Amino acid sequence: MKKILVIAGGGKKHLTPFVEEGKKMGLDVTIASFSDLNYVTESSFVLKVGETPLNDFEIIYIRLVGKRFEDVSLLVDYAKQNGIKIVDEA
């Protein structure tokens, strides 16, 4: 089952339809806000959403960025370095 992250600036309420539709298609969809991003730098740099490393996701869909340009830049750079596909509505 493909694991997909749908992330947006601001709240997550408007992202819940992605989870429901993903289930219908046999996809494991996680929703998050850019404020859920955090990182660990102990032995190597690991970017996480909540407690889940971004490397666990095959695809990241960036829904709305708002004023979170630094966060989206960090996310996209990390995804490119780790072979995670990015989808952006722009």
Order of alpha helices (4+ residues) and beta strands (2+ residues): beta-alpha-beta-beta-beta-beta-beta-alpha-beta
